[in-house]
Amino acid sequence: MKKVGNPKSFSKTFFSLALTLVFAFAVNAQEPAAAPAPAADAAAAPAAGAGDPAKGKELFNTNCAACHKLDAKATGPALRGVGDKYDKEWLYKWIKNSADLIKSGDAKAVKVYEENGKVAMTAFPQLSNADIDNIIAYTMQPKEEAAKPAGAVAGAEGVDNSGLSNSVILGALALVLAVLVFMLFTVNKLLKNVIASKGLEFEEKPKSLPIWKAFAQNQFLVLVSAILFLLISAYYMYGYFMQIGVDQGYEPIQPIHYSHKIHAGDNGIDCKYCHSSARVSKNAGIPSLNVCMNCHKNISEFQGDKDSTYVDYSKEFYTGEIKKLYDAVGWDPSTQKYTGKTKPVKWVRIHNLPDFVYFNHAQHVTVGGIECQKCHGKVETFEIMKQDQPLTMGWCVNCHRETNVKVEDNGYYEKIHAQLSKKYGKTKLTAADMGGLECGKCHY
């Protein structure tokens, strides 16, 4: 009896072709229509001495657009409104040679350098001050509102028909696929019947050894796999053990909600107003509730704009937290007097170094001139306070190696700076230069 090929192979080929056609149809159906070219921007007449935004746009696209965007962070920071953040004389120096400005120890330059991954900006000495004025003028233009799409029906703003059209397309694709599957099984059945009526047999392929048996019989593969498994396991175990005690991102809920974003960010309250002991003590300390009452005797409810705060919290929420403060200190806002009934507040500690680690806030804040954000992150943007940095030994050591101590006009370092300058020609000092890498400096 003659043997023929298995009809399943034909069915698979047919099914693959059907899926290819469906996929091609889906891609073409989802492809959006080409958007009309935006109208050319009308060049506004520049104010006298303020730069030309039209020329600035050309210069920006030629020199700046590779690393910067106006409204989003790219390789460098967003540049919208940069003229309000820095004075022009400083921008001239920074744009023409940022590396020299950083080496000079300029505080603003060093801060920008560290905030952007310690990458100095490419120098543009060919740009004149007038060119830079034009670029600044372009970055200072207000952000344009998104244009209303052509063909939008008047009075139908906010109506989105994309969901409906997508549903129709997906439904049509599902129907086509169902028809193709039905045709596949019908053709397969028909071929079997034709072959059976001709008295033919299917050509059966010889059964192959199961893959797990073939693997088990190959001793070399088993050995290599076992070694690879042990190495991968050791790698992940090492990573796990190295994270023990590292609480970066720890963000506990406190008994009274305190928004650093509202206080330090929106209202610009200096960190050291509340954490005053950071300037003179080892610990920054938890501010006394009496410090809170310096302001909240007169502020009994939230008076800010909800849009400028954390979206999950309402004005009523913040006002309720102020009432918790009053209950804790025993303050009656109606009589403007203390009742004498106080309640302890059980704050949850966030930054908690091991007992064998010595860290002195005053040494870093007052003597070293280190900003709070260096270790604690941009707390002025935190709605809920968290541990921003890992606070590991390696992180501290790298900081000691890389951070220049502010020795200018600092009497504490006057003598040692003079000695090192004379003997070694050093004009900049890091903590490592002054023994900041010795074990006994931090461990006892």
TORKOL-4160 file (C-alpha; in steps of 0.2 Angstrom, whole numbers, padded with zeros to 4 digits, m for minus):
444
<pt num="1" X="0000" Y="0000" Z="0000"/>
<pt num="2" X="0007" Y="0017" Z="m0005"/>
<pt num="3" X="0012" Y="0029" Z="0009"/>
<pt num="4" X="0008" Y="0048" Z="0008"/>
<pt num="5" X="0013" Y="0063" Z="0018"/>
<pt num="6" X="0004" Y="0067" Z="0034"/>
<pt num="7" X="m0010" Y="0079" Z="0031"/>
<pt num="8" X="m0006" Y="0088" Z="0047"/>
<pt num="9" X="0009" Y="0096" Z="0039"/>
<pt num="10" X="m0002" Y="0104" Z="0025"/>
<pt num="11" X="m0013" Y="0110" Z="0039"/>
<pt num="12" X="0001" Y="0118" Z="0049"/>
<pt num="13" X="0007" Y="0127" Z="0033"/>
<pt num="14" X="m0011" Y="0133" Z="0030"/>
<pt num="15" X="m0013" Y="0139" Z="0048"/>
<pt num="16" X="0004" Y="0148" Z="0047"/>
<pt num="17" X="m0001" Y="0157" Z="0031"/>
<pt num="18" X="m0018" Y="0162" Z="0039"/>
<pt num="19" X="m0010" Y="0169" Z="0055"/>
<pt num="20" X="0002" Y="0179" Z="0044"/>
<pt num="21" X="m0012" Y="0187" Z="0034"/>
<pt num="22" X="m0022" Y="0191" Z="0050"/>
<pt num="23" X="m0006" Y="0199" Z="0058"/>
<pt num="24" X="m0003" Y="0209" Z="0042"/>
<pt num="25" X="m0021" Y="0215" Z="0042"/>
<pt num="26" X="m0020" Y="0220" Z="0061"/>
<pt num="27" X="m0004" Y="0230" Z="0058"/>
<pt num="28" X="m0012" Y="0240" Z="0044"/>
<pt num="29" X="m0028" Y="0242" Z="0053"/>
<pt num="30" X="m0019" Y="0249" Z="0069"/>
<pt num="31" X="m0007" Y="0261" Z="0059"/>
<pt num="32" X="m0013" Y="0279" Z="0062"/>
<pt num="33" X="m0015" Y="0291" Z="0048"/>
<pt num="34" X="m0001" Y="0303" Z="0044"/>
<pt num="35" X="m0003" Y="0318" Z="0055"/>
<pt num="36" X="m0004" Y="0335" Z="0046"/>
<pt num="37" X="0012" Y="0345" Z="0046"/>
<pt num="38" X="0012" Y="0358" Z="0060"/>
<pt num="39" X="0010" Y="0376" Z="0055"/>
<pt num="40" X="0026" Y="0386" Z="0055"/>
<pt num="41" X="0028" Y="0395" Z="0072"/>
<pt num="42" X="0026" Y="0413" Z="0070"/>
<pt num="43" X="0042" Y="0422" Z="0076"/>
<pt num="44" X="0038" Y="0434" Z="0089"/>
<pt num="45" X="0047" Y="0450" Z="0089"/>
<pt num="46" X="0061" Y="0450" Z="0103"/>
<pt num="47" X="0061" Y="0462" Z="0117"/>
<pt num="48" X="0076" Y="0474" Z="0117"/>
<pt num="49" X="0092" Y="0465" Z="0124"/>
<pt num="50" X="0081" Y="0449" Z="0128"/>
<pt num="51" X="0087" Y="0439" Z="0114"/>
<pt num="52" X="0078" Y="0432" Z="0098"/>
<pt num="53" X="0068" Y="0416" Z="0102"/>
<pt num="54" X="0067" Y="0412" Z="0083"/>
<pt num="55" X="0086" Y="0412" Z="0081"/>
<pt num="56" X="0087" Y="0404" Z="0098"/>
<pt num="57" X="0077" Y="0389" Z="0092"/>
<pt num="58" X="0089" Y="0387" Z="0077"/>
<pt num="59" X="0104" Y="0387" Z="0089"/>
<pt num="60" X="0095" Y="0376" Z="0101"/>
<pt num="61" X="0091" Y="0363" Z="0088"/>
<pt num="62" X="0109" Y="0364" Z="0081"/>
<pt num="63" X="0119" Y="0364" Z="0097"/>
<pt num="64" X="0108" Y="0358" Z="0112"/>
<pt num="65" X="0094" Y="0346" Z="0106"/>
<pt num="66" X="0106" Y="0331" Z="0105"/>
<pt num="67" X="0106" Y="0331" Z="0124"/>
<pt num="68" X="0092" Y="0342" Z="0130"/>
<pt num="69" X="0073" Y="0344" Z="0129"/>
<pt num="70" X="0063" Y="0359" Z="0134"/>
<pt num="71" X="0050" Y="0350" Z="0145"/>
<pt num="72" X="0058" Y="0333" Z="0149"/>
<pt num="73" X="0075" Y="0326" Z="0155"/>
<pt num="74" X="0086" Y="0318" Z="0142"/>
<pt num="75" X="0104" Y="0316" Z="0143"/>
<pt num="76" X="0104" Y="0333" Z="0152"/>
<pt num="77" X="0090" Y="0342" Z="0162"/>
<pt num="78" X="0075" Y="0350" Z="0154"/>
<pt num="79" X="0079" Y="0368" Z="0149"/>
<pt num="80" X="0062" Y="0376" Z="0150"/>
<pt num="81" X="0064" Y="0392" Z="0161"/>
<pt num="82" X="0082" Y="0390" Z="0163"/>
<pt num="83" X="0084" Y="0409" Z="0163"/>
<pt num="84" X="0075" Y="0410" Z="0179"/>
<pt num="85" X="0086" Y="0397" Z="0188"/>
<pt num="86" X="0103" Y="0405" Z="0184"/>
<pt num="87" X="0110" Y="0422" Z="0181"/>
<pt num="88" X="0116" Y="0425" Z="0163"/>
<pt num="89" X="0134" Y="0428" Z="0168"/>
<pt num="90" X="0135" Y="0411" Z="0176"/>
<pt num="91" X="0126" Y="0403" Z="0161"/>
<pt num="92" X="0139" Y="0411" Z="0149"/>
<pt num="93" X="0153" Y="0403" Z="0159"/>
<pt num="94" X="0144" Y="0386" Z="0161"/>
<pt num="95" X="0140" Y="0384" Z="0142"/>
<pt num="96" X="0157" Y="0390" Z="0136"/>
<pt num="97" X="0167" Y="0378" Z="0147"/>
<pt num="98" X="0158" Y="0369" Z="0161"/>
<pt num="99" X="0173" Y="0358" Z="0165"/>
<pt num="100" X="0183" Y="0373" Z="0170"/>
<pt num="101" X="0169" Y="0380" Z="0181"/>
<pt num="102" X="0167" Y="0364" Z="0190"/>
<pt num="103" X="0186" Y="0363" Z="0193"/>
<pt num="104" X="0186" Y="0380" Z="0200"/>
<pt num="105" X="0174" Y="0374" Z="0214"/>
<pt num="106" X="0159" Y="0385" Z="0209"/>
<pt num="107" X="0145" Y="0379" Z="0221"/>
<pt num="108" X="0132" Y="0380" Z="0207"/>
<pt num="109" X="0142" Y="0371" Z="0194"/>
<pt num="110" X="0147" Y="0357" Z="0206"/>
<pt num="111" X="0129" Y="0355" Z="0211"/>
<pt num="112" X="0123" Y="0354" Z="0193"/>
<pt num="113" X="0137" Y="0342" Z="0189"/>
<pt num="114" X="0132" Y="0330" Z="0203"/>
<pt num="115" X="0114" Y="0331" Z="0200"/>
<pt num="116" X="0116" Y="0325" Z="0182"/>
<pt num="117" X="0127" Y="0309" Z="0185"/>
<pt num="118" X="0143" Y="0319" Z="0187"/>
<pt num="119" X="0144" Y="0322" Z="0168"/>
<pt num="120" X="0151" Y="0339" Z="0163"/>
<pt num="121" X="0142" Y="0347" Z="0148"/>
<pt num="122" X="0151" Y="0348" Z="0131"/>
<pt num="123" X="0159" Y="0365" Z="0130"/>
<pt num="124" X="0153" Y="0377" Z="0117"/>
<pt num="125" X="0166" Y="0391" Z="0116"/>
<pt num="126" X="0160" Y="0396" Z="0098"/>
<pt num="127" X="0144" Y="0403" Z="0105"/>
<pt num="128" X="0144" Y="0421" Z="0108"/>
<pt num="129" X="0135" Y="0429" Z="0123"/>
<pt num="130" X="0122" Y="0435" Z="0110"/>
<pt num="131" X="0119" Y="0417" Z="0104"/>
<pt num="132" X="0117" Y="0411" Z="0122"/>
<pt num="133" X="0104" Y="0426" Z="0125"/>
<pt num="134" X="0095" Y="0420" Z="0110"/>
<pt num="135" X="0094" Y="0402" Z="0116"/>
<pt num="136" X="0089" Y="0407" Z="0133"/>
<pt num="137" X="0075" Y="0418" Z="0125"/>
<pt num="138" X="0069" Y="0402" Z="0116"/>
<pt num="139" X="0069" Y="0392" Z="0132"/>
<pt num="140" X="0059" Y="0405" Z="0141"/>
<pt num="141" X="0044" Y="0405" Z="0130"/>
<pt num="142" X="0029" Y="0398" Z="0138"/>
<pt num="143" X="0024" Y="0380" Z="0134"/>
<pt num="144" X="0012" Y="0379" Z="0120"/>
<pt num="145" X="m0005" Y="0370" Z="0122"/>
<pt num="146" X="m0008" Y="0354" Z="0112"/>
<pt num="147" X="m0017" Y="0359" Z="0096"/>
<pt num="148" X="m0035" Y="0353" Z="0094"/>
<pt num="149" X="m0035" Y="0338" Z="0081"/>
<pt num="150" X="m0042" Y="0343" Z="0064"/>
<pt num="151" X="m0060" Y="0337" Z="0061"/>
<pt num="152" X="m0065" Y="0337" Z="0080"/>
<pt num="153" X="m0084" Y="0340" Z="0082"/>
<pt num="154" X="m0088" Y="0356" Z="0091"/>
<pt num="155" X="m0094" Y="0353" Z="0108"/>
<pt num="156" X="m0088" Y="0335" Z="0109"/>
<pt num="157" X="m0072" Y="0338" Z="0118"/>
<pt num="158" X="m0066" Y="0324" Z="0129"/>
<pt num="159" X="m0076" Y="0311" Z="0118"/>
<pt num="160" X="m0064" Y="0297" Z="0113"/>
<pt num="161" X="m0069" Y="0286" Z="0099"/>
<pt num="162" X="m0053" Y="0276" Z="0098"/>
<pt num="163" X="m0059" Y="0263" Z="0110"/>
<pt num="164" X="m0074" Y="0260" Z="0099"/>
<pt num="165" X="m0064" Y="0258" Z="0083"/>
<pt num="166" X="m0052" Y="0247" Z="0091"/>
<pt num="167" X="m0066" Y="0236" Z="0098"/>
<pt num="168" X="m0073" Y="0234" Z="0080"/>
<pt num="169" X="m0056" Y="0230" Z="0072"/>
<pt num="170" X="m0052" Y="0217" Z="0086"/>
<pt num="171" X="m0070" Y="0209" Z="0084"/>
<pt num="172" X="m0067" Y="0208" Z="0065"/>
<pt num="173" X="m0050" Y="0200" Z="0067"/>
<pt num="174" X="m0057" Y="0187" Z="0080"/>
<pt num="175" X="m0071" Y="0183" Z="0067"/>
<pt num="176" X="m0058" Y="0181" Z="0053"/>
<pt num="177" X="m0047" Y="0170" Z="0064"/>
<pt num="178" X="m0062" Y="0159" Z="0069"/>
<pt num="179" X="m0067" Y="0156" Z="0051"/>
<pt num="180" X="m0049" Y="0152" Z="0046"/>
<pt num="181" X="m0048" Y="0139" Z="0061"/>
<pt num="182" X="m0065" Y="0131" Z="0055"/>
<pt num="183" X="m0058" Y="0130" Z="0037"/>
<pt num="184" X="m0042" Y="0122" Z="0044"/>
<pt num="185" X="m0051" Y="0108" Z="0053"/>
<pt num="186" X="m0063" Y="0106" Z="0038"/>
<pt num="187" X="m0048" Y="0104" Z="0026"/>
<pt num="188" X="m0039" Y="0092" Z="0038"/>
<pt num="189" X="m0054" Y="0081" Z="0039"/>
<pt num="190" X="m0057" Y="0081" Z="0020"/>
<pt num="191" X="m0039" Y="0076" Z="0017"/>
<pt num="192" X="m0040" Y="0062" Z="0029"/>
<pt num="193" X="m0056" Y="0055" Z="0021"/>
<pt num="194" X="m0049" Y="0056" Z="0003"/>
<pt num="195" X="m0033" Y="0047" Z="0009"/>
<pt num="196" X="m0044" Y="0034" Z="0017"/>
<pt num="197" X="m0055" Y="0031" Z="0002"/>
<pt num="198" X="m0040" Y="0028" Z="m0009"/>
<pt num="199" X="m0033" Y="0015" Z="0002"/>
<pt num="200" X="m0018" Y="0024" Z="0007"/>
<pt num="201" X="m0008" Y="0024" Z="0023"/>
<pt num="202" X="m0001" Y="0039" Z="0033"/>
<pt num="203" X="0018" Y="0040" Z="0033"/>
<pt num="204" X="0022" Y="0039" Z="0052"/>
<pt num="205" X="0038" Y="0047" Z="0058"/>
<pt num="206" X="0049" Y="0037" Z="0070"/>
<pt num="207" X="0047" Y="0041" Z="0088"/>
<pt num="208" X="0062" Y="0051" Z="0095"/>
<pt num="209" X="0069" Y="0049" Z="0112"/>
<pt num="210" X="0061" Y="0062" Z="0125"/>
<pt num="211" X="0072" Y="0077" Z="0127"/>
<pt num="212" X="0073" Y="0074" Z="0146"/>
<pt num="213" X="0080" Y="0056" Z="0143"/>
<pt num="214" X="0092" Y="0062" Z="0130"/>
<pt num="215" X="0098" Y="0075" Z="0142"/>
<pt num="216" X="0100" Y="0063" Z="0157"/>
<pt num="217" X="0110" Y="0051" Z="0146"/>
<pt num="218" X="0123" Y="0065" Z="0141"/>
<pt num="219" X="0134" Y="0066" Z="0156"/>
<pt num="220" X="0144" Y="0081" Z="0150"/>
<pt num="221" X="0128" Y="0091" Z="0148"/>
<pt num="222" X="0122" Y="0086" Z="0165"/>
<pt num="223" X="0139" Y="0091" Z="0173"/>
<pt num="224" X="0140" Y="0108" Z="0164"/>
<pt num="225" X="0122" Y="0112" Z="0169"/>
<pt num="226" X="0125" Y="0107" Z="0187"/>
<pt num="227" X="0140" Y="0119" Z="0187"/>
<pt num="228" X="0130" Y="0133" Z="0179"/>
<pt num="229" X="0116" Y="0131" Z="0191"/>
<pt num="230" X="0128" Y="0132" Z="0206"/>
<pt num="231" X="0136" Y="0148" Z="0199"/>
<pt num="232" X="0120" Y="0156" Z="0196"/>
<pt num="233" X="0113" Y="0151" Z="0213"/>
<pt num="234" X="0129" Y="0158" Z="0221"/>
<pt num="235" X="0127" Y="0175" Z="0212"/>
<pt num="236" X="0109" Y="0177" Z="0217"/>
<pt num="237" X="0113" Y="0172" Z="0235"/>
<pt num="238" X="0128" Y="0184" Z="0236"/>
<pt num="239" X="0116" Y="0198" Z="0229"/>
<pt num="240" X="0103" Y="0194" Z="0243"/>
<pt num="241" X="0115" Y="0194" Z="0257"/>
<pt num="242" X="0123" Y="0210" Z="0251"/>
<pt num="243" X="0106" Y="0218" Z="0253"/>
<pt num="244" X="0103" Y="0213" Z="0271"/>
<pt num="245" X="0103" Y="0229" Z="0282"/>
<pt num="246" X="0101" Y="0240" Z="0266"/>
<pt num="247" X="0085" Y="0250" Z="0268"/>
<pt num="248" X="0085" Y="0261" Z="0253"/>
<pt num="249" X="0068" Y="0267" Z="0249"/>
<pt num="250" X="0061" Y="0263" Z="0266"/>
<pt num="251" X="0045" Y="0274" Z="0268"/>
<pt num="252" X="0036" Y="0271" Z="0284"/>
<pt num="253" X="0019" Y="0279" Z="0288"/>
<pt num="254" X="0021" Y="0291" Z="0303"/>
<pt num="255" X="0008" Y="0293" Z="0317"/>
<pt num="256" X="0006" Y="0312" Z="0311"/>
<pt num="257" X="0008" Y="0314" Z="0292"/>
<pt num="258" X="0021" Y="0327" Z="0288"/>
<pt num="259" X="0024" Y="0333" Z="0270"/>
<pt num="260" X="0041" Y="0339" Z="0267"/>
<pt num="261" X="0035" Y="0344" Z="0250"/>
<pt num="262" X="0023" Y="0357" Z="0257"/>
<pt num="263" X="0034" Y="0363" Z="0271"/>
<pt num="264" X="0052" Y="0363" Z="0263"/>
<pt num="265" X="0046" Y="0363" Z="0245"/>
<pt num="266" X="0030" Y="0374" Z="0243"/>
<pt num="267" X="0034" Y="0385" Z="0258"/>
<pt num="268" X="0053" Y="0385" Z="0257"/>
<pt num="269" X="0056" Y="0382" Z="0275"/>
<pt num="270" X="0075" Y="0378" Z="0278"/>
<pt num="271" X="0079" Y="0361" Z="0284"/>
<pt num="272" X="0089" Y="0367" Z="0299"/>
<pt num="273" X="0074" Y="0377" Z="0305"/>
<pt num="274" X="0066" Y="0361" Z="0311"/>
<pt num="275" X="0082" Y="0350" Z="0312"/>
<pt num="276" X="0092" Y="0364" Z="0321"/>
<pt num="277" X="0103" Y="0351" Z="0331"/>
<pt num="278" X="0111" Y="0345" Z="0314"/>
<pt num="279" X="0122" Y="0361" Z="0315"/>
<pt num="280" X="0130" Y="0357" Z="0332"/>
<pt num="281" X="0126" Y="0339" Z="0336"/>
<pt num="282" X="0130" Y="0322" Z="0331"/>
<pt num="283" X="0111" Y="0319" Z="0327"/>
<pt num="284" X="0099" Y="0329" Z="0317"/>
<pt num="285" X="0086" Y="0325" Z="0330"/>
<pt num="286" X="0067" Y="0324" Z="0329"/>
<pt num="287" X="0060" Y="0342" Z="0330"/>
<pt num="288" X="0050" Y="0346" Z="0345"/>
<pt num="289" X="0031" Y="0348" Z="0342"/>
<pt num="290" X="0034" Y="0365" Z="0350"/>
<pt num="291" X="0043" Y="0370" Z="0334"/>
<pt num="292" X="0028" Y="0365" Z="0324"/>
<pt num="293" X="0017" Y="0376" Z="0335"/>
<pt num="294" X="0027" Y="0391" Z="0331"/>
<pt num="295" X="0018" Y="0391" Z="0314"/>
<pt num="296" X="0002" Y="0381" Z="0318"/>
<pt num="297" X="m0004" Y="0391" Z="0332"/>
<pt num="298" X="m0011" Y="0402" Z="0318"/>
<pt num="299" X="m0012" Y="0389" Z="0305"/>
<pt num="300" X="m0026" Y="0377" Z="0310"/>
<pt num="301" X="m0032" Y="0371" Z="0293"/>
<pt num="302" X="m0023" Y="0368" Z="0276"/>
<pt num="303" X="m0022" Y="0384" Z="0266"/>
<pt num="304" X="m0013" Y="0378" Z="0251"/>
<pt num="305" X="m0018" Y="0372" Z="0234"/>
<pt num="306" X="m0022" Y="0354" Z="0233"/>
<pt num="307" X="m0015" Y="0353" Z="0215"/>
<pt num="308" X="0002" Y="0357" Z="0222"/>
<pt num="309" X="0002" Y="0342" Z="0235"/>
<pt num="310" X="0001" Y="0324" Z="0234"/>
<pt num="311" X="m0014" Y="0319" Z="0223"/>
<pt num="312" X="m0020" Y="0305" Z="0235"/>
<pt num="313" X="m0023" Y="0318" Z="0250"/>
<pt num="314" X="m0037" Y="0331" Z="0251"/>
<pt num="315" X="m0037" Y="0347" Z="0260"/>
<pt num="316" X="m0048" Y="0339" Z="0274"/>
<pt num="317" X="m0034" Y="0326" Z="0276"/>
<pt num="318" X="m0021" Y="0339" Z="0280"/>
<pt num="319" X="m0032" Y="0349" Z="0291"/>
<pt num="320" X="m0036" Y="0332" Z="0301"/>
<pt num="321" X="m0017" Y="0330" Z="0303"/>
<pt num="322" X="m0015" Y="0347" Z="0310"/>
<pt num="323" X="m0029" Y="0342" Z="0323"/>
<pt num="324" X="m0018" Y="0327" Z="0328"/>
<pt num="325" X="m0004" Y="0339" Z="0331"/>
<pt num="326" X="m0016" Y="0349" Z="0343"/>
<pt num="327" X="m0021" Y="0333" Z="0352"/>
<pt num="328" X="m0003" Y="0329" Z="0355"/>
<pt num="329" X="0002" Y="0345" Z="0362"/>
<pt num="330" X="m0014" Y="0349" Z="0371"/>
<pt num="331" X="m0019" Y="0365" Z="0361"/>
<pt num="332" X="m0036" Y="0371" Z="0360"/>
<pt num="333" X="m0038" Y="0382" Z="0344"/>
<pt num="334" X="m0055" Y="0390" Z="0350"/>
<pt num="335" X="m0047" Y="0397" Z="0366"/>
<pt num="336" X="m0030" Y="0399" Z="0359"/>
<pt num="337" X="m0023" Y="0391" Z="0375"/>
<pt num="338" X="m0014" Y="0375" Z="0380"/>
<pt num="339" X="m0025" Y="0363" Z="0390"/>
<pt num="340" X="m0011" Y="0353" Z="0398"/>
<pt num="341" X="m0017" Y="0337" Z="0391"/>
<pt num="342" X="m0003" Y="0330" Z="0380"/>
<pt num="343" X="0000" Y="0314" Z="0371"/>
<pt num="344" X="0017" Y="0306" Z="0366"/>
<pt num="345" X="0019" Y="0304" Z="0347"/>
<pt num="346" X="0028" Y="0288" Z="0342"/>
<pt num="347" X="0038" Y="0293" Z="0327"/>
<pt num="348" X="0045" Y="0279" Z="0316"/>
<pt num="349" X="0064" Y="0281" Z="0314"/>
<pt num="350" X="0069" Y="0280" Z="0295"/>
<pt num="351" X="0088" Y="0283" Z="0294"/>
<pt num="352" X="0095" Y="0270" Z="0306"/>
<pt num="353" X="0114" Y="0267" Z="0305"/>
<pt num="354" X="0122" Y="0252" Z="0314"/>
<pt num="355" X="0128" Y="0254" Z="0332"/>
<pt num="356" X="0146" Y="0252" Z="0327"/>
<pt num="357" X="0145" Y="0266" Z="0314"/>
<pt num="358" X="0150" Y="0284" Z="0320"/>
<pt num="359" X="0142" Y="0298" Z="0310"/>
<pt num="360" X="0142" Y="0316" Z="0315"/>
<pt num="361" X="0130" Y="0328" Z="0307"/>
<pt num="362" X="0139" Y="0344" Z="0313"/>
<pt num="363" X="0155" Y="0338" Z="0306"/>
<pt num="364" X="0147" Y="0336" Z="0289"/>
<pt num="365" X="0134" Y="0351" Z="0289"/>
<pt num="366" X="0144" Y="0365" Z="0298"/>
<pt num="367" X="0162" Y="0360" Z="0295"/>
<pt num="368" X="0161" Y="0351" Z="0278"/>
<pt num="369" X="0147" Y="0362" Z="0271"/>
<pt num="370" X="0138" Y="0347" Z="0264"/>
<pt num="371" X="0120" Y="0350" Z="0259"/>
<pt num="372" X="0106" Y="0340" Z="0267"/>
<pt num="373" X="0101" Y="0334" Z="0250"/>
<pt num="374" X="0118" Y="0325" Z="0247"/>
<pt num="375" X="0113" Y="0311" Z="0259"/>
<pt num="376" X="0094" Y="0313" Z="0261"/>
<pt num="377" X="0089" Y="0316" Z="0243"/>
<pt num="378" X="0078" Y="0330" Z="0237"/>
<pt num="379" X="0067" Y="0330" Z="0252"/>
<pt num="380" X="0058" Y="0346" Z="0246"/>
<pt num="381" X="0049" Y="0335" Z="0234"/>
<pt num="382" X="0045" Y="0321" Z="0246"/>
<pt num="383" X="0027" Y="0320" Z="0251"/>
<pt num="384" X="0031" Y="0305" Z="0262"/>
<pt num="385" X="0049" Y="0305" Z="0269"/>
<pt num="386" X="0060" Y="0290" Z="0264"/>
<pt num="387" X="0078" Y="0284" Z="0265"/>
<pt num="388" X="0084" Y="0290" Z="0248"/>
<pt num="389" X="0102" Y="0283" Z="0248"/>
<pt num="390" X="0108" Y="0266" Z="0253"/>
<pt num="391" X="0120" Y="0273" Z="0267"/>
<pt num="392" X="0132" Y="0258" Z="0264"/>
<pt num="393" X="0150" Y="0259" Z="0268"/>
<pt num="394" X="0155" Y="0259" Z="0250"/>
<pt num="395" X="0143" Y="0273" Z="0247"/>
<pt num="396" X="0151" Y="0283" Z="0261"/>
<pt num="397" X="0169" Y="0279" Z="0255"/>
<pt num="398" X="0165" Y="0285" Z="0238"/>
<pt num="399" X="0158" Y="0301" Z="0244"/>
<pt num="400" X="0174" Y="0304" Z="0255"/>
<pt num="401" X="0185" Y="0301" Z="0239"/>
<pt num="402" X="0175" Y="0312" Z="0227"/>
<pt num="403" X="0168" Y="0327" Z="0237"/>
<pt num="404" X="0178" Y="0342" Z="0239"/>
<pt num="405" X="0177" Y="0350" Z="0257"/>
<pt num="406" X="0173" Y="0368" Z="0257"/>
<pt num="407" X="0189" Y="0375" Z="0264"/>
<pt num="408" X="0187" Y="0393" Z="0257"/>
<pt num="409" X="0184" Y="0405" Z="0272"/>
<pt num="410" X="0183" Y="0390" Z="0284"/>
<pt num="411" X="0194" Y="0393" Z="0299"/>
<pt num="412" X="0193" Y="0375" Z="0304"/>
<pt num="413" X="0203" Y="0370" Z="0289"/>
<pt num="414" X="0214" Y="0385" Z="0287"/>
<pt num="415" X="0230" Y="0378" Z="0294"/>
<pt num="416" X="0229" Y="0361" Z="0286"/>
<pt num="417" X="0225" Y="0368" Z="0270"/>
<pt num="418" X="0240" Y="0380" Z="0270"/>
<pt num="419" X="0251" Y="0365" Z="0275"/>
<pt num="420" X="0245" Y="0354" Z="0261"/>
<pt num="421" X="0246" Y="0368" Z="0248"/>
<pt num="422" X="0264" Y="0372" Z="0253"/>
<pt num="423" X="0270" Y="0354" Z="0254"/>
<pt num="424" X="0260" Y="0345" Z="0240"/>
<pt num="425" X="0252" Y="0359" Z="0230"/>
<pt num="426" X="0235" Y="0355" Z="0234"/>
<pt num="427" X="0221" Y="0368" Z="0231"/>
<pt num="428" X="0206" Y="0356" Z="0234"/>
<pt num="429" X="0204" Y="0344" Z="0248"/>
<pt num="430" X="0193" Y="0329" Z="0250"/>
<pt num="431" X="0189" Y="0320" Z="0266"/>
<pt num="432" X="0201" Y="0306" Z="0259"/>
<pt num="433" X="0215" Y="0318" Z="0259"/>
<pt num="434" X="0213" Y="0322" Z="0277"/>
<pt num="435" X="0212" Y="0303" Z="0283"/>
<pt num="436" X="0193" Y="0301" Z="0279"/>
<pt num="437" X="0197" Y="0283" Z="0273"/>
<pt num="438" X="0204" Y="0277" Z="0290"/>
<pt num="439" X="0194" Y="0264" Z="0298"/>
<pt num="440" X="0194" Y="0272" Z="0315"/>
<pt num="441" X="0186" Y="0288" Z="0308"/>
<pt num="442" X="0169" Y="0279" Z="0307"/>
<pt num="443" X="0171" Y="0263" Z="0317"/>
<pt num="444" X="0174" Y="0261" Z="0335"/>
